[in-house]
Amino acid sequence: MRSLISKQSFVFLVLIGINFSFAQTSLGYITQNENALVNTTWKVDGIPFETKEREAYSLSVIPEDQYDAHWGHFISFNENTFSSSYSAPCGNDCFTSVSGEYWFVADMTIKVKVMTIQRNGFCSSKSETLNKDYGNYLLTKVESGWMITKIV
């Protein structure tokens, strides 16, 4: 009888552990070992990481059914690198792209290093090769995607 209770307790604890791990993922919890940004592209509310001073970015799912969904600022993440792009319906603009590296320093926290800022078109600033640490950013899951907020 005691062996049966022990087996049932063990199975119960395993199921709770599995359920807890799924709950973390569905709530938008990212660990250092699980990078949910890999191979994703997001629409961004501005040029991501163009300056160190900007404190937050909103990353939204790209709506496929909207006519103008392919215009604006975007960021794509690979395993440890990111790159941004900008597109506009006309060619009379400054097209800025930022590329760099990121890595997890803690759960839900990334460190960002900007390598280059490329500017093409009608720009008042020139392209730059920076190779600069931009600091740590907290990832927060929101209804539309993610918020990336600088940790000061």
Sequence and secondary structure as in RCSB ss.txt:
>XXXX:A:sequence
MRSLISKQSFVFLVLIGINFSFAQTSLGYITQNENALVNTTWKVDGIPFETKEREAYSLSVIPEDQYDAHWGHFI
SFNENTFSSSYSAPCGNDCFTSVSGEYWFVADMTIKVKVMTIQRNGFCSSKSETLNKDYGNYLLTKVESGWMITK
IV
>XXXX:A:secstr
 HHHHHHHHHHHHHHHHHHHHHHHHHTT   TT  TTTTEEEEESS TTS SS  EEEEE   TT TTTTSEEEE
EE SSEEEEEEE SSS SEEEEEEEEEEEEETTEEEEEEEEEEEEES SS  EEEEEEEEEEEEEEETTEEEEEE
  
